[in-house]
């Protein structure tokens, strides 16, 4: 699973972006900190995708939100639908 953490802005555009990649996702709204400044954040979890696609999505979100960087995490988990 890949996790992207970014600023909570342009969420509708981010959802459209995720859809354009054909990705299912889970999105959490939370508060975070960047350089000691509190900010509203979004955590996006991507399951069943490659590292290359996750990185392309993170880069696209970074560009969409005009951010210096976004956090991309590789989270080794085992999942199954029941």
C-alpha positions as CSV (number, residue, x, y, z in Angstrom):
1,X,0.0,0.0,0.0
2,X,1.2,3.5,-0.7
3,X,0.2,6.5,1.3
4,X,0.4,10.1,0.1
5,X,0.2,13.0,2.6
6,X,-0.5,16.4,1.2
7,X,-2.1,19.7,2.1
8,X,-5.9,19.8,2.2
9,X,-6.6,21.9,-0.9
10,X,-7.9,21.2,-4.4
11,X,-9.5,18.0,-3.1
12,X,-12.0,17.7,-6.0
13,X,-9.1,18.0,-8.4
14,X,-7.2,15.4,-6.5
15,X,-10.2,13.0,-6.7
16,X,-10.4,13.6,-10.4
17,X,-6.7,12.9,-10.8
18,X,-7.0,9.6,-8.8
19,X,-9.9,8.6,-11.1
20,X,-7.9,9.5,-14.2
21,X,-5.3,6.9,-13.0
22,X,-8.1,4.4,-12.5
23,X,-7.3,4.1,-8.8
24,X,-9.4,3.1,-5.8
25,X,-8.4,5.1,-2.7
26,X,-9.2,5.9,0.9
27,X,-8.9,9.5,2.0
28,X,-8.6,10.8,5.5
29,X,-8.8,14.4,6.5
30,X,-6.6,15.5,9.4
31,X,-4.2,18.1,10.7
32,X,-0.5,18.0,10.2
33,X,2.6,20.2,10.4
34,X,5.0,21.4,7.7
35,X,8.1,23.3,8.9
36,X,6.4,23.8,12.3
37,X,3.3,25.4,10.7
38,X,0.0,23.6,11.4
39,X,-2.0,22.9,8.3
40,X,-5.1,21.0,7.3
41,X,-3.9,17.8,5.6
42,X,-5.2,14.9,3.5
43,X,-3.9,11.3,3.7
44,X,-4.6,9.2,0.6
45,X,-4.1,5.4,0.7
46,X,-3.7,3.5,-2.5
47,X,-4.0,-0.2,-2.7
48,X,-3.2,-2.5,-5.6
49,X,-0.9,-0.1,-7.5
50,X,2.7,0.0,-8.5
51,X,5.4,2.3,-7.0
52,X,5.7,4.0,-10.4
53,X,2.0,4.9,-10.5
54,X,2.0,6.0,-6.8
55,X,5.0,8.3,-7.5
56,X,3.3,9.7,-10.6
57,X,0.2,10.4,-8.6
58,X,2.2,12.1,-5.8
59,X,4.1,14.3,-8.4
60,X,0.8,15.2,-10.0
61,X,-0.7,16.2,-6.6
62,X,2.4,18.2,-5.8
63,X,2.0,20.1,-9.1
64,X,-1.8,20.5,-8.7
65,X,-1.3,22.0,-5.3
66,X,1.8,24.0,-6.2
67,X,3.6,22.5,-3.2
68,X,7.3,22.1,-2.6
69,X,6.8,18.5,-1.8
70,X,4.3,15.8,-0.7
71,X,5.0,12.8,1.4
72,X,4.9,9.4,-0.3
73,X,5.2,6.3,2.0
74,X,5.5,2.7,1.0
75,X,3.5,0.7,3.6
76,X,4.0,-3.1,3.4
77,X,0.7,-4.6,4.4
78,X,-1.4,-7.6,3.4
79,X,-5.0,-6.9,2.5
80,X,-7.9,-9.0,1.3
81,X,-11.6,-8.4,0.8
82,X,-13.9,-10.6,2.7
